[in-house]
Amino acid sequence: RERRATAPPHAARAPWLAVSGRARRLSRSGLTRASSTTMPYGHPRYQEPPVDPLTQLRSLIIHFGETGGPPEEIRNLSSTLKNEFHHNEYSKQICDVLVECAANMPSKSALYGTVIGLLNVECYESIGDLVAQVHRSLENAIATGEQLQMRLLTRFLAVLVNNSVLLPSSLLSCYSTLVGAAKRALEEGTEKARKFGETLLHCVLGSMTWIGGELAESLVAELEEVLQRVEVPDSATAGHSVLALDSAPPSFLGSMKAELLNLVKAFKDDGVAWEIPCIPVTHLTFEATLALAKQHPFPEVHVEPPYERTGADEVKVKEFSYTQVIILVPNMTGSKQIVPIDRLLLVELFVDITEAYNGARKDCYNELSSIVIENTPRIFLLAETLFLQMLYLPTPPNLQVAYAVLFVDLCKGVGGFPRALHQNCTALCQALDAMDIECQDRLVDWLGHHISSLGFGWVWEDYNDLPEAATEHKLRIFVQDLLERLMRLSYFDKVEQEVPAELGPLMPAAPSPTFKFGGGQSGEGDTSEFVQELIRLVKSKALWSSVKEFIDTKVTASMSNKEA
């Protein structure tokens, strides 16, 4: 009887083993049978639930290329997807995932394009469905005003032409349609129409850089004609600028058009090959295989301007958040270190990654670091781009704390980035006189967060002469605000210990509490003396009658004075 009432000793370690006698009898009789997949984790009979094959394929496609996308990895993925296309079980789902990845992972679009090109050799009809999906996605992005999706999808069209999936002539026709729609939007003159028109021009110019070499070999006249039709408006350089320079910096779109015309001219006149260093050319490894594929025509794109929607369907049209080409450290990111067209495309890629991976901190860091690793000019360009993004007016594309955290991660993980960050920050501090006041506030907020996150390490010696500067000196005010923010993020004694003594005059006043009833500083007449006497009676353990008599006497006297 005692053994039955007591749970087995192993029940405390494994509660699922403490099974009632009735359940045991039912199990033996076959009325109930425990499933190994429903057993709790840790049970000897526990088994992992079966994984959906479609989930495995989706994970395989999404994580493809994280190691750089070597040729063997491209062949393996294309072989796996080819088998699925032949079975025709998940063809539509695979096409949806491939298009989704191409439209949301800017740095891997060339790899996905090569995989699709290899699949097109033996799965022509299935890839035709994928091309139709790209067409629908592009039209939907245009109708909803998603400028990032519009640019990434038009760029992906150029990648598909490079991999012998689309006909070059059909892509030129698409460019012509987009340029015509941009011209009509810019002629309307409204702010929303201007942003939409400039976005369409950016889609065309950004995509041409990826496909220009292919088009120049066969359709150079048509390519030059479309380029000549692109008219970059003066509004592309208008608006708020981070720095109010004496001469307005060139616009991003105008610079890209000029560089494309230079490439076309060099190819026509001198036979110079169309080569842009930062554009991956993974398709050249499989050039012989891709040449066997039959190319698809791309359907005509219907452009539905999103700014014409009203009421509940109204769409807010965004614009590219890098409208002006500003060089902060010319000796590291100037034309002598980075080819101008390469610089424009790298800036565009950095901006696309920070916007596409907004909120995904680790993924954003991994993508950016893989592009700039062991390349000093690119590291400086990345720091410059992130600063200009963070200071973009009127509002940055991401939260300011997202840039602050990304700066910290890059300083810890990318060699040479702290030096690049310091030189870009110094250049911005030297240009405070030309900087908008809102940008100054953002910069000092970021710097306070950054210094406090990295153990208060900073080159304070560069500012030792600021206490002797005029009180209205911009840099002196900037450092005073910085020290105040550091004190809020830490405490006065810590900041005073880390900052050199020469900057002592710029330190904020040491915070000290002000007690209402302490030391006769209240200014409330006899209130402070009354409280101090009451505290003395309590500490001396006076009798309750003495305390009550003291309170009654003081309160009665106070009320009498107020009535009088």
SULQUI-V646571 format. One line per field, one symbol per residue. ss: DSSP state (~ for helix, > for strand, _ for the rest). A space follows every 10 residues. Layout:
# SULQUI-V646571
ss = ???
This chain:
# SULQUI-V646571
ss = _~~~~___~~ ~___~~~___ ~~~~~~~~~_ __________ __________ __~~~~~~~~ ~~________ ~~~~~~~~~~ ~~~~~~~___ ~~~~~~~~~~ ~~___~~~~~ ~~~~~~~~~~ ~~_~~~~~~~ ~~~~~~~~~~ ~~~~__~~~~ ~~~~~~~~~~ ~~___>_~~~ ~~~~~~~~~~ ~~~~~~~~__ ~~~~~~~~~~ ~~~~~~~~~~ ~~~~~~~~_~ ~~~~~~~~~_ ___~~~~___ __>_______ >~~~~~~~~~ ~~~~~~~~~~ __________ _~~~~~~~~~ _____>____ _____~~~__ ~~~_______ ___>_____~ ~~~______~ ~~~~~~~~~~ ~~~~~~____ ~~~~~~~~~~ ~~___~~~~~ ~~~~~~~~~~ _________~ ~~~~~~~~~~ ~~~___~~~~ ~~~~~~~~~~ _~~~>_~~~~ ~~~~~~~~~~ ~~~______~ ~~~__~~~__ ___~~~~~~~ ~~~~~~~~~_ _~~~~~~~__ ~~~~~~____ __________ ______~~~~ ~~~~~~~~~_ ___~~~~~~~ ~~~~~~~~~~ ~~~_
